[in-house]
């Protein structure tokens, strides 16, 4: 059975925990500063701001080696909230993959707000998680947890698609920040 370690106990960490619990998946939740606690999960979800990822990788590089790492960050320039801080030909997920080359990095959850994950719905629609990554088994392990937890999952392709997912996440954040829709709403997929 797949197990999760979630680093980050804020809104997103709590929402992903709720999904995993609906799936009867064992979850370890750690605060960002709990660097001395060993990771026990097969899948490690980085539910932290993008600015915290480097420190987590530096502190836990040996524990992250060989794991499935899920990056949910949107590398927004927090000083302006008006751009992404990653070069146009890259993504935060790609940076993580380069920093932990033995890990199987996935991009997921960055196009979802916490409320829609926790509830499992976006308005009348089932919440959809988009997942990008290069390892089919890693994607399937995460997909199994999420579908058992009541979400719809769409394979967004290879990890190189993380850049587009970050752009979608950024757009959604800017729309919510400009009060074009609420933080408990978001994009839905009809198929």
C-alpha distance (Angstrom), angle and dihedral (degrees) to the residues before:
residue distance angle dihedral
X1 . . .
X2 3.81 . .
X3 3.80 117.5 .
X4 3.80 129.1 -162.2
X5 3.78 133.3 -143.1
X6 3.78 111.3 -165.4
X7 3.78 117.1 -163.7
X8 3.77 105.6 -158.3
X9 3.78 127.3 48.5
X10 3.81 98.4 -157.6
X11 3.80 126.3 107.7
X12 3.80 95.7 -61.6
X13 3.80 94.0 44.3
X14 3.78 90.4 50.4
X15 3.81 92.5 46.9
X16 3.81 93.5 50.5
X17 3.80 88.8 46.6
X18 3.82 88.5 55.2
X19 3.82 91.0 51.9
X20 3.82 91.6 48.3
X21 3.80 91.9 47.7
X22 3.83 90.6 52.2
X23 3.80 85.2 54.1
X24 3.82 91.4 50.7
X25 3.80 88.8 -119.4
X26 3.78 120.4 153.9
X27 3.81 109.3 -113.5
X28 3.79 131.9 -166.8
X29 3.82 112.4 -164.4
X30 3.78 118.8 -162.2
X31 3.76 131.9 179.5
X32 3.78 118.1 -122.5
X33 3.80 89.7 -106.9
X34 3.83 95.3 50.7
X35 3.81 91.7 97.4
X36 3.79 92.9 140.9
X37 3.84 93.4 61.0
X38 3.81 113.9 90.6
X39 3.80 119.0 -120.9
X40 3.80 111.5 -116.4
X41 3.80 102.1 177.8
X42 3.79 128.5 100.3
X43 3.81 87.0 -142.1
X44 3.81 119.8 44.9
X45 3.79 115.7 -158.7
X46 3.79 116.1 -159.4
X47 3.81 99.6 -148.9
X48 3.79 94.4 172.3
X49 3.80 136.6 100.9
X50 3.80 113.7 -78.9
X51 3.80 89.5 -111.5
X52 3.83 90.6 66.0
X53 3.81 97.0 52.1
X54 3.82 97.1 84.3
X55 3.80 92.9 54.5
X56 3.81 91.7 47.4
X57 3.80 91.4 51.1
X58 3.79 91.4 47.2
X59 3.82 92.5 49.0
X60 3.81 96.6 41.8
X61 3.82 105.3 28.2
X62 3.80 93.2 125.1
X63 3.83 92.7 48.2
X64 3.82 93.0 47.2
X65 3.81 94.0 51.3
X66 3.79 110.2 112.1
X67 3.83 93.9 4.8
X68 3.77 129.6 118.9
X69 3.81 104.9 -107.6
X70 3.79 119.1 -162.7
X71 3.80 114.6 -156.9
X72 3.79 113.3 -160.6
X73 3.78 97.2 167.5
X74 3.76 127.0 126.2
X75 3.82 105.2 -153.8
X76 3.79 95.1 -140.8
X77 3.79 121.4 166.7
X78 3.80 95.8 -113.3
X79 3.81 92.7 -163.8
X80 3.81 92.8 63.9
X81 3.82 104.8 11.4
X82 3.78 83.1 -145.7
X83 3.80 106.5 102.4
X84 3.78 146.6 20.2
X85 3.81 117.3 -103.7
X86 3.80 96.7 -145.4
X87 3.82 121.0 91.2
X88 3.81 113.6 -96.9
X89 3.80 92.4 -111.2
X90 3.82 95.0 52.7
X91 3.81 143.9 46.1
X92 3.78 138.6 -148.4
X93 3.80 87.6 -105.7
X94 3.82 90.5 55.7
X95 3.80 89.8 51.2
X96 3.81 90.0 51.9
X97 3.82 90.8 49.1
X98 3.81 89.9 52.0
X99 3.82 92.1 48.0
X100 3.83 94.0 48.3
X101 3.82 102.9 30.0
X102 3.82 95.8 174.2
X103 3.81 92.5 55.0
X104 3.79 124.6 93.6
X105 3.79 102.2 -127.5
X106 3.78 122.5 -157.2
X107 3.79 129.9 -176.4
X108 3.81 111.9 -143.0
X109 3.81 143.1 138.4
X110 3.81 94.8 28.2
X111 3.81 90.6 108.0
X112 3.82 91.2 53.4
X113 3.77 130.6 77.5
X114 3.80 116.9 -136.8
X115 3.80 94.8 -112.0
X116 3.79 93.6 56.0
X117 3.80 91.3 49.4
X118 3.79 93.5 47.9
X119 3.81 93.1 47.0
X120 3.80 95.6 38.8
X121 3.80 90.8 -135.1
X122 3.80 140.4 88.2
X123 3.77 102.5 -157.5
X124 3.81 105.0 -54.7
X125 3.82 93.0 -17.8
X126 3.79 130.9 90.9
X127 3.82 110.1 -108.3
X128 3.80 111.7 -101.1
X129 3.79 122.2 -149.0
X130 3.80 115.6 -158.2
X131 3.81 114.2 -150.5
X132 3.80 127.0 -166.1
X133 3.79 123.6 -176.2
X134 3.78 145.3 123.9
X135 3.82 99.2 -122.4
X136 3.83 114.1 78.3
X137 3.81 94.2 -164.1
X138 3.81 92.0 51.7
X139 3.80 90.9 49.9
X140 3.79 90.9 48.4
X141 3.81 92.7 50.6
X142 3.80 91.4 53.2
X143 3.81 91.9 41.6
X144 3.81 90.9 54.0
X145 3.81 91.6 54.1
X146 3.79 93.6 45.8
X147 3.80 97.0 46.7
X148 3.81 90.3 47.0
X149 3.81 86.1 51.1
X150 3.80 91.8 56.1
X151 3.80 102.7 -97.7
X152 3.79 130.5 125.4
X153 3.80 113.0 -126.8
X154 3.79 128.8 -155.3
X155 3.80 121.6 -169.5
X156 3.82 103.5 -130.5
X157 3.80 93.0 -168.2
X158 3.78 133.6 -113.9
X159 3.80 124.2 -1.5
X160 3.80 88.9 -97.6
X161 3.84 85.9 74.3
X162 3.83 88.8 66.5
X163 3.80 88.3 89.7
X164 3.80 91.0 61.5
X165 3.80 91.1 45.3
X166 3.80 89.0 52.9
X167 3.81 89.5 51.6
X168 3.82 90.7 51.5
X169 3.80 90.3 48.2
X170 3.81 90.9 48.5
X171 3.81 91.5 50.2
X172 3.79 91.3 50.1
X173 3.82 91.5 49.0
X174 3.81 92.8 49.9
X175 3.80 91.7 48.2
X176 3.80 91.4 51.3
X177 3.81 92.2 44.5
X178 3.83 88.6 53.0
X179 3.82 88.5 48.8
X180 3.80 93.9 -117.1
X181 3.80 85.7 135.7
X182 3.79 135.1 -7.7
X183 3.79 130.5 -88.0
X184 3.81 87.9 -115.2
X185 3.81 91.3 57.7
X186 3.78 131.1 62.6
X187 3.75 146.3 143.7
X188 3.80 119.3 -35.4
X189 3.79 132.4 -165.0
X190 3.78 123.4 -134.4
X191 3.78 116.6 -167.0
